[in-house]
Amino acid sequence: MNALKQGKIDGFEFGAPAVDWGLGFDNKITPYVTLPSWHQPSSMYEVFVNKDAWNKLPDDLKDIFEAACKEVSMVDFPSNLEGVNAAYQQKYQQGGMQVSVLDTATMQRISEITDKLAGSRAAQNAFYAKVLKSQRDFKVNYRTWEKWSDFKVYPSD
């Protein structure tokens, strides 16, 4: 945010409209916002727990903790955020912000650069390579499902 206030950068996109607005990324500090969130295809919470403390918990408390984390990250947060993003997007536009939408070619180029950088890092780090492979495998499998589930529910879509 300081870079915006100091004029070192002209625009932003950090998370999602509701998150960005709450963090102070609004029309008072920049007239520009760029979408979509190319760097963040989804919003999920992370929870870190000290492994020694975790291992001391009884199984029933571990189950309760995991269920609560899943509820917040997979139900409460996304449903609230997705429900209010449109209103915050309107605030940006009503505040006079210029919303730039990246075209398909730009999004593809960003993906190519990202894949190349990730591949370079994976070549230097075995754990990174293992995680990257897992993510890429998931993406391939998910895309198979996505093709079957991509249908228009509402006539105006």
Protein Blocks (a to p, Z undefined) as FASTA:
>chain_A
ZZmmnopafbdcfkbmklmmmnopafklocbdcdddfklmbccddddddfklmmmpcfkl
mmmmmmmmmmmmmmmmmmmmmmmmmmmmmmmmmnopacddddfklmmmmmmmmmmmmmmm
mmmomklmmmmmmmmmmmmmmmmmmmmmmccfbfkZZ
